[in-house]
Amino acid sequence: MIEEAYDRAAELIAGADAVLVCAGAGIGVDSGLPDFRGTEGFWRAYPPYERLGLKFEEIADPVHFADDPALAWGFYGHRLRLYRETVPHEGFAVLRSWGARVFTSNVDGQFQKAGFADVAEVHGSIHHAQCVEPCTDEIWECSFDVEVDPESMRAVGPLPSCPSCGGLARPNILMFGDWGWVPHRSRRQLDELTEWRRSKRLAVIEIGAGTAVPTVRRQAELASAASGALIRINTREPDVRHGRGVSLPAGALEALTALARRTA
């Protein structure tokens, strides 16, 4: 049964005008990135936050940049270094070989690191910063490092600052309950993606996107509505309930490697 699903998915890719990848956090697991699914998963990745009783949605909150900036930059500074050091797995190269464009909720920059030029980052990027206020709508690349105490997960030393006003900077990421995010970089990417996919018969490959935060799933289903060609790669929630879609209950690297053999 699974072999037939892979064969069908390969047919959808071969028969499409273009491939759109819609990726959630699950695509990075095979690169060694932590899985934040559920509070327990987050605390396994970051034990200090279990001691503090902080959940992911509580630490990924812009309020901390005002109330406790060393705590806020401890979390994001650690993630910035982690993502800089992570090497994308070989599944990214498979997607590149199909000339895919990307829509992702991930802020880690792994697609760009793997050589993709056209990436729509709906939640922003940890590799870009903005003013906390914000005093302007300026967004700049993060050329700084943030030293983090691994025991307390607090930033040590000077914190990143805004080049315009000299106040505190923050990542250009859409956080939970975030009214201060500067969105124009992401909006431009999304507008370019919308224009690109007009009149194309797409094969949409959704990877590692769950239902808890359904942003990626909604985009994948919308983009594949005309053709019905949705390939859902997901270890926990793989079911596809409409159209000509294909369910692949596997991890990203396993599924993409199998598809690469069938589309070579």
N, C-alpha and C positions, 0 to 999 in steps of 0.2 A: 504493500500500500504506500509506504513512504517513498519507494523508488518511483512509483507512478506519479506521485506528487512532485518529485524533483524533475521528472521528465516534462510534466505539464508546465512547471515554472520556467524551465529552459525554453520551451516553445513560446511562452508569453514574451520572454526577453528577446528571442530571435525575431519575433513577429512585430515588434514595436518600432515606432519611429525613433523613440528616445527612452532613456531610463531615468526615473526620478527616485532617489533614495530618501526615505523619510526615517530618520534615525533618532532613537531615544538612548537613554543611558546604557541599555543592555549591550549596545555594540562595542563598548569599551572594556567589557569584562575580560575578553580574551587577550586584551593588551595588559591586563593586570590591574586595571582600575577598580576601585571598590564599588560594590553594589550597595546602594543606600536604601534598597527596598525595605520599608518598614523601620520602625525605631530600632529594633534589635540589630538589623543590618548596618545602620548608621553607627550605632555604638560599638559594634565589632570593629569597624574601620577606625573609629575615634574614641577609644576608651575614656579619655579625659572628660568628654561631654556626658558620658554616663554618670561619672562621679558628680558632675554639676547638675545632672537631671535635665539637660537640654536636648531637645529633639532637633532633627535637621531643619524643620520648618521654623524653629525658634532661633537657631543660630544664623540661618540664611535669611535674616531680617534686617532691613536698613536701620531699624531703631538702635541697634548696637553701635552703629557708627557715630551716633550722637551721644549715647549713654556710656559706652565702654569701647572706644575705638581700638584699644589694644586687643580686646577679645575678638572684635569683628575682623581685624586684619590678621589675627592669629589663624583664624579659619581660612580666610581667602588667601593669605600669604602662603600657607601650607599647600593649598590646592594649586596655586599658581606654580610653585616649584614642582609639585608632583606631575602636573600636566606637561611642563617643560621637559621633564626627564623621561616621560613615557614614550615608548616607541610603538606606533600603530601596528597592529597585527596584519598579516598578509591578506586578510579579507578586504582591507581598504584598497589594495592593489588590484584585486579582482574587480571591484566596483569602478575603479579608474579605467580599467581595460574596456569597459562597456560605455565609456564616455558619459557617465552619470553626472547629473547635477544633484544638489543636496539641499534638503530642508531638515533642520535639526533643532531640538530643544537643548542640546548639549552646549556648554559654554567652554569646553576644554580645548578647542582648536585642533583636535586630532585630524580632522579632514584636511585642513590646510597643511598640517605637518606631513600628511601623506601625499601632498601634491595637488589637491583639489583647489581650483581657482574660484569656482562658482558655488558658494555656500551661503545659504540663508539661515542665519542664526536667530531664531525667533525670540530667544531669551537673552541675547547679547553675548558678550565674550569676556572671559576672565583676563584675556591678554590686552584688553583696552580699559581705560579708566576715564572717570569724569569727576567733576566737583561734587561734593556731598550736598551743597546747598540746593541746586546747582547755581553758581553765579553766572554761568553762560551755558550754551548747549555744546561746548567744545568736548570732543572725545579724542583721546590720544593713546598711543601704544604704550604698554607697560614696559619701560626699559629698566625698571628698578627691581631690586630683590627685597624681600621682607624677611628678616630673621625671626624665627619662631622658636620659643621654648617648647620642646616636645612633651614635657610633663604637664605643663599648665595650658598648652595650646594658646598662649598669648604672644603677641608680637613684642619683640624686644628692640629698643632703639628708636630712631626717628621713623615716623610713619609717612607714607606717600602724601604729597601735597599737591594742590591745584596750582598750575603755573600762572593762572590769571589773578587769583586773589590771595594765594598763599595759605588758604585753609586746607582742611582735610580732603583728600581724594578718596574715592571708592571705586570698585570695579564697575564697569558699564554692563551690569547684569540686572535683569528684571528679577527682583527678590520677592518674597511673600509680603503682601500688603505694601507695595512699593509705589509711592506717588512721586518720587524724585528721580526716577530713571529717565535718562535722555535717550529717546528711542530712534532718532533719525537714521543712525547707521543700519540698524536692523530693518527699519521700514524700507530703506532704499534696496536692500538685498531682497526683501520679500516682493517689492514691486518688480524688480528685474526678473525674479523667478516667475511671477504671474505672467509677465509679457512673454517670457521664453516658452512657456508651456501652451500658449494659445495654438489651437489647430493641430496639436501633436497627438498622435495615438500613443499614449504612454504605457509602459510597464512600470508600475510603482512597486518598489521593494521597501517594505516597512520592516525595520530591524530594531528589536529590543525596546519597543514602546508599549508600555502598559496602559491600563485603564484608570489608574489612580489620578494621574495628571494626563488627560486625554488629548492634549494639544497635537501631538504627532499623529495619533490615530485619526483624528478628525481631518487633518490635512491629507493623509494618505487616502482615506476614503473619498474625500472630495475630489482629489486629483485623478483618482481611478474611476470615477463615476461613469464617465462616458465609455470607456473601454471595458471596464470591469476587471482589468488585468492587475489585480492586487496580489502580491506575494508577501505573506506575513511570516516573518521569521521571529519566533518567540518561544522560549523554553517553557514559560508558564501559562501564557494566554494566547495561544496561536490561532484560535478559531476564526474563520472568515465566514460570514453569514450572508453574503450577497454576491451576485455577479459570477464571473468566471474565476474568482479568487482562489488562491492556493494557500493552504496552511502547512507550514514547515515547523514542527515542534523541535527546534534545535538551536544551539548557540550560533552566533554570527559567523565565526570562523569555520565551523563544521559545515554549515549550510552553504556559505559562499564558495568554499572549496569544492563541494559536491556540484554546485551549479557551474563552476568554472570548467570542470571536466566535461560537462554536457554542452557547453557553448563554445568550446575551443575550435 
